[in-house]
Every structure is written in C-alpha cells, then in structure tokens.
Amino acid sequence: MATFNRAGEEGSVPNRSGRFLQKDSYWYYTTREGVDIGPFDTRADAEVGVGEFIDFICASEPKVLDVLKQYRAA
C-alpha cells in the first residue's frame, strides 16, 4: 500500500496506526505527539473528542503549536 504525506506534512511519511484504543473499559485517542487523550465512555465519544482536538489544532496560533510540538514522542 502506497503512503503519502497528508496536507501540511513535510518530510518522510510517518508510520500510521490506529488512533483509538481501549484500556480498562474506557476509550482513548492518540495524538501525533504520542499522547493518549481520554478517558471516554465510548469509542463514539473518543471520535468526537479527536475531532474537537483537530479543530483546536487547526485554529491555534503558531506559538500554541510550538508548545504542543515539545510533547511529540521521540
């Protein structure tokens, strides 16, 4: 399967994996920075949460994004 950079991505294509995971009956989503966000009661709630997170990132000023990049997993 061919992989390509998404809009706004530069450099080599990162590994893609599932964004949602379940731990102890709760749902979480994982950010590009490698942070698990949750808990959510259902996967549907986690899907709403990730959409809201993406909306937040898209609307953020560059200085906010710079702070978030500090937490990117090595």
Beta strands, then each sheet from edge to edge (+ up, - down):
strand 1: 20-23
strand 2: 26-30
strand 3: 36-40
sheet 1: 1+ 2- 3+
end
